[in-house]
């Protein structure tokens, strides 16, 4: 099974299609082959600064919670957590509290 790795990246609109429900974007610091055609109302775009990289909330997920989940085909679904498998909690390191060598 192959997985598409998705992450947020800054981009600029390079061309608006007619009708204007689709547009091409160019990603900053990427070659022209990375330009993509996106849907204006699609889930692949967001206002600058609206995406969060705060993942701490994931450690409080429990059975019955509602969330959006990305499947192996890169499709988002409204989802309900049915079961939780126990995994060790990652250790959060406070870099400011670390001794300087």
C-alpha positions in Angstrom: 0.0 0.0 0.0 1.4 3.4 -0.9 0.7 6.5 1.1 0.8 10.1 -0.1 2.6 12.3 2.3 0.8 15.6 2.8 1.9 18.7 4.5 1.1 22.4 4.3 3.4 24.7 2.3 3.3 28.3 1.2 2.3 28.8 -2.5 1.1 31.6 -4.8 -1.6 31.5 -7.4 -0.1 31.5 -10.9 -3.1 31.1 -13.1 -6.9 31.3 -12.5 -9.0 29.1 -14.8 -12.2 30.1 -16.5 -14.7 29.6 -14.8 -12.7 30.7 -11.7 -13.4 27.6 -9.6 -9.9 26.2 -10.2 -6.5 27.7 -10.2 -2.8 26.7 -10.5 -0.4 27.3 -7.6 3.4 27.4 -7.5 5.0 26.3 -4.2 7.7 28.5 -2.8 11.2 27.0 -3.3 9.9 24.2 -5.5 10.6 23.5 -9.2 7.9 24.3 -11.8 7.0 20.6 -11.8 5.4 21.1 -8.4 2.7 23.4 -9.7 -0.7 22.0 -9.0 -4.3 22.6 -10.2 -6.5 23.1 -7.1 -10.2 23.5 -6.5 -11.3 26.8 -5.0 -13.6 25.0 -2.5 -11.2 22.0 -2.0 -9.6 20.9 1.2 -6.0 21.4 -0.2 -6.0 25.2 0.5 -6.3 27.3 3.6 -5.8 31.0 4.5 -2.2 31.8 5.5 -1.8 31.2 9.2 -5.0 29.2 9.6 -3.3 25.8 9.8 -1.8 24.8 13.1 1.2 22.6 13.7 0.1 22.0 17.3 -0.3 18.3 17.6 -0.6 18.1 21.4 -4.4 17.6 21.1 -3.8 14.2 19.5 -2.7 12.8 22.9 -6.1 13.5 24.3 -8.1 11.6 21.6 -10.4 9.0 23.0 -12.9 6.4 21.8 -16.1 8.2 20.5 -14.3 11.5 19.5 -15.2 13.0 16.1 -12.3 14.2 13.9 -11.3 14.5 10.2 -9.0 11.7 9.0 -6.9 11.3 5.9 -7.0 7.8 4.3 -4.3 6.1 2.3 -5.7 7.5 -0.9 -5.3 11.1 0.4 -9.1 11.6 0.9 -10.4 13.3 4.0 -13.4 11.8 5.9 -15.4 12.9 8.9 -14.6 10.1 11.3 -15.4 8.6 14.7 -12.7 7.0 16.8 -13.8 3.4 17.4 -10.9 2.0 19.3 -7.5 3.0 20.7 -4.3 1.0 20.6 -1.9 1.7 23.4 1.3 3.3 22.4 4.0 4.8 24.5 3.7 8.6 24.8 6.6 10.4 23.2 8.9 12.3 25.5 8.6 16.0 25.1 11.9 17.7 25.5 12.1 21.4 26.7 15.1 22.6 24.7 15.4 25.7 26.9 15.9 23.6 30.0 18.6 21.5 28.4 22.2 22.1 29.7 24.5 23.9 27.3 27.8 22.1 26.6 
